Amino acid sequence: MLGDNPTTLNTGVIMRRRQVLKATGAVMAAPLLAQLARPLDALAKTDQVVIMTWGGLWGDAMRDNVDAAYQKATGIKVVQDRSSSPVERITKLKVSLDNQNVDLFQLADGLVPLAVKQGVAEKLNRASPRMANVRNMIPAFWNDYWVPQIFSITGIIYNTKLTKNPPTSWADLWRPEFKGRIVLPEISHSIGSYIVPIGALAQGKSPKDEEAGFEMLKKMADLKPIWAKDTDTMMNAMRTEDAMIGILYKSQTYTVKGWNTPVEWVYPKEGGIAFTSGTCIAKNTKNLDAAEEYLNVTMDPEVQPFAAKIYNYGGTNKDTLARLSPELQERVKFPQDQIDRLVKLDLEYMGDHRAAWVERWNRVVAGS
């Protein structure tokens, strides 16, 4: 569609990720069924778990890989709720706290601080006997409320056939020749708010300079971009050539290339932005043990490679990289100089001010 501080994904994450993104697997992990071994009656009262996730390609991939492996190992059915955007998931969970009917929900890193602040994520029991794979996470990814599963870097995708001068900078997104043919995530998207710090970077300012960022958002709105509700729409806009340029993770640029679309990905000179996505346990879930087992499967090194094979995402288990072919290993790793120049976003601040940013974003975009 798609990487820690012990409590939230915030400004300290990227520095620690510098060791993460080049990490390699070393030791073969125990098979999934052995990892899930437990008394037969441990989950006897649970016949299904409900997870809020994305639809489209990602939801299908989760169903066919993680959900299938989980059901095979536990006998518990997985029901996907694909009806809500990531922000809507948090709102629905907040409303249902007194009678929670959801067990798990997926978010990208940018919204995790908001979920924690709203009190909708269950604090993880790191010592749980049901989460051996979770404890084998690359250490810098650890978060007390969220299990990151995949990672990549956000940069610029562009059509090599239609673009005469390849972009090198975030500022190139504002070039007038791209008017009407820029694809960007709208504000409800997991990285929809990133256009504000990206705008500040394009002006040569700090990513924390929100006034500079919103000034550039107004200029972007005047260019009539294609605002995409989800990542599948962003990729398809590049596939159909409705868009010439846009924001996308490096991982999914390979997906677009796989559709025989002439595209390339650029790491902006100002720095790329790390992207990580994973799963939380819903606060007050009625099926805590089963939810912990599900998190464990998302971290299984025998299961995680599906995300590399389909989307070219790296996995967060220490042993996942060793399960990949040499070609896929090269796709999910990043050069050290790119890791060193990653932009640090203050995700906690952005989460705290999200409501004001959404209101301002809507005014700017609606008024364009």
Secondary structure as UniProt FT lines:
FT   TURN            11..12
FT   HELIX           13..20
FT   TURN            21..22
FT   HELIX           32..35
FT   TURN            40..45
FT   STRAND          48..52
FT   HELIX           56..62
FT   HELIX           63..67
FT   HELIX           68..74
FT   STRAND          77..81
FT   HELIX           86..95
FT   HELIX           97..99
FT   STRAND          104..108
FT   HELIX           109..111
FT   HELIX           112..117
FT   TURN            118..119
FT   TURN            126..127
FT   TURN            129..130
FT   TURN            132..133
FT   HELIX           134..136
FT   HELIX           139..141
FT   STRAND          147..159
FT   TURN            160..162
FT   HELIX           170..174
FT   HELIX           176..178
FT   TURN            179..180
FT   STRAND          182..185
FT   TURN            187..188
FT   TURN            190..191
FT   HELIX           192..194
FT   HELIX           195..202
FT   TURN            203..204
FT   TURN            207..208
FT   HELIX           210..222
FT   STRAND          226..228
FT   HELIX           231..239
FT   TURN            240..241
FT   STRAND          245..249
FT   HELIX           250..258
FT   TURN            259..260
FT   STRAND          263..266
FT   TURN            269..270
FT   STRAND          273..282
FT   TURN            283..284
FT   HELIX           288..298
FT   TURN            301..304
FT   HELIX           305..311
FT   STRAND          314..315
FT   TURN            318..320
FT   HELIX           321..323
FT   HELIX           326..332
FT   HELIX           336..340
FT   HELIX           347..352
FT   HELIX           354..366
//
